[in-house]
Amino acid sequence: MNNIGSRIKKRREEKGITQDLMAYELDISQSNYGRLEKDDRRLNIPKIEKIAEVLHISISVLFGEKDENIIQENRGDLEQKDAVIRYDKEHIASLKEEITFLRKLLDNKLE
């Protein structure tokens, strides 16, 4: 099992959420959702964002980073949600920059 998929599964199980519910929230079949937990190459940014939203965690947690300062169990507070959204957007932007850099590096090696 992959790292992100195993983290998703662990958090999902801790919260008592079924694969069926996750699949429903992602608008995919349960079998397709099960494959996401086993093969993170199938994950894309919109799916990761939705999974984090359903699990009430930051995207950075799915990537193995700790951010106890942002994530709290009580997510009803609007300011807390805004902080998490801002943090996640920054994290996604950073990941996109890393992907762009790695693609350029790979393209240069292939030339």
C-alpha positions as CSV (number, residue, x, y, z in Angstrom):
1,M,0.0,0.0,0.0
2,N,1.2,3.5,-0.8
3,N,1.9,6.2,1.8
4,I,-0.9,8.7,0.9
5,G,-3.4,5.9,0.5
6,S,-2.5,4.3,3.8
7,R,-2.9,7.7,5.5
8,I,-6.3,8.2,3.9
9,K,-7.4,4.7,5.0
10,K,-6.1,5.2,8.5
11,R,-7.9,8.6,8.9
12,R,-11.1,7.3,7.3
13,E,-11.2,4.3,9.6
14,E,-10.4,6.4,12.7
15,K,-13.4,8.5,11.9
16,G,-15.7,5.5,11.2
17,I,-16.3,6.5,7.6
18,T,-17.0,3.8,5.1
19,Q,-15.5,3.4,1.7
20,D,-19.0,3.7,0.3
21,L,-19.5,7.1,1.9
22,M,-16.1,8.3,0.6
23,A,-17.0,7.0,-2.9
24,Y,-20.3,8.8,-2.7
25,E,-18.6,12.1,-1.7
26,L,-16.1,11.7,-4.6
27,D,-18.9,10.7,-7.0
28,I,-17.1,7.4,-8.0
29,S,-17.9,3.8,-7.4
30,Q,-16.8,2.1,-4.1
31,S,-14.4,-0.2,-6.1
32,N,-12.8,2.8,-7.7
33,Y,-12.4,4.4,-4.3
34,G,-10.9,1.3,-2.9
35,R,-8.3,1.4,-5.6
36,L,-7.4,5.0,-4.7
37,E,-6.4,3.8,-1.2
38,K,-4.2,1.1,-2.8
39,D,-2.7,3.0,-5.7
40,D,-2.1,6.8,-5.1
41,R,-1.2,7.3,-8.8
42,R,-4.9,7.5,-9.4
43,L,-5.2,10.5,-7.1
44,N,-5.4,14.0,-8.5
45,I,-5.6,17.3,-6.7
46,P,-9.4,17.7,-6.8
47,K,-9.8,14.2,-5.3
48,I,-7.2,14.9,-2.6
49,E,-8.9,18.2,-1.8
50,K,-12.3,16.4,-1.5
51,I,-10.9,13.6,0.6
52,A,-9.3,16.1,3.0
53,E,-12.6,18.0,3.2
54,V,-14.6,14.8,4.0
55,L,-12.1,13.6,6.6
56,H,-11.8,17.1,8.1
57,I,-8.1,17.2,7.8
58,S,-5.5,19.3,6.1
59,I,-4.0,18.1,2.8
60,S,-0.6,18.3,4.4
61,V,-1.6,15.5,6.8
62,L,-2.2,13.2,3.8
63,F,1.4,13.9,2.7
64,G,2.7,13.0,6.1
65,E,3.4,16.5,7.4
66,K,2.3,17.6,10.8
67,D,0.3,20.7,11.3
68,E,-1.3,20.4,14.7
69,N,-1.4,24.2,14.9
70,I,-4.0,24.3,12.2
71,I,-6.1,21.2,12.4
72,Q,-8.4,20.8,15.4
73,E,-11.2,18.4,16.0
74,N,-13.8,21.2,16.3
75,R,-13.9,22.4,12.7
76,G,-17.2,24.3,13.0
77,D,-15.4,27.6,13.5
78,L,-15.4,29.6,10.3
79,E,-12.1,31.2,10.9
80,Q,-10.5,27.8,11.5
81,K,-11.9,26.6,8.2
82,D,-10.6,29.6,6.4
83,A,-7.1,29.1,7.9
84,V,-7.2,25.4,6.7
85,I,-8.3,26.4,3.2
86,R,-5.6,29.1,2.9
87,Y,-2.9,26.6,4.2
88,D,-4.1,23.9,1.8
89,K,-4.0,26.3,-1.2
90,E,-0.5,27.3,-0.3
91,H,0.5,23.7,0.0
92,I,-1.1,22.8,-3.3
93,A,0.7,25.8,-5.0
94,S,4.0,24.5,-3.5
95,L,3.4,21.0,-4.8
96,K,2.5,22.4,-8.3
97,E,5.8,24.3,-8.3
98,E,7.7,21.2,-7.3
99,I,6.0,19.2,-10.1
100,T,6.8,21.9,-12.7
101,F,10.5,21.9,-11.6
102,L,10.7,18.1,-11.7
103,R,9.1,18.0,-15.2
104,K,11.6,20.6,-16.5
105,L,14.5,18.6,-14.9
106,L,13.3,15.5,-16.6
107,D,12.8,17.2,-19.9
108,N,16.3,18.5,-19.8
109,K,17.7,15.0,-19.1
110,L,15.7,13.6,-22.0
111,E,17.1,16.2,-24.5
